[in-house]
């Protein structure tokens, strides 16, 4: 059995350790703490989509959805939605090579059929 003073000291240390663990856990589940990764440093190659700094995940071109690794590679095993349905052109919509005009890019909420490569900015696209 521990002396009363030692027991109190151990209890105090354990309490502080638990508070630190709780603080770390809550920080790791705060979107701003996790999502400080920009598109150039995304932890994975999204394949058929774009890394979202805001959501800290890959946003997939339909009909793709994220697979278990987080890449946009799963098809027909999910219910894909358009992650850019409410984007604003020139602000947060994806960019893709314009197949109708050479050496140019287009942007908008609806990615044309057959386009599988998109970029977050016009500069990166062109």
Secondary structure, DSSP 8 states (H G I E B T S, - for coil): ---HHHHHHHHHHHHHHHHHHHHHHHHHTSHHHH----GGG-SS--BSEEEETTTTEEEE-TTEEE-TTSSEEEESSS----TTTT--TTTTS-EEE-TTSTT-EEE-SS--TT----BSSHHHH-
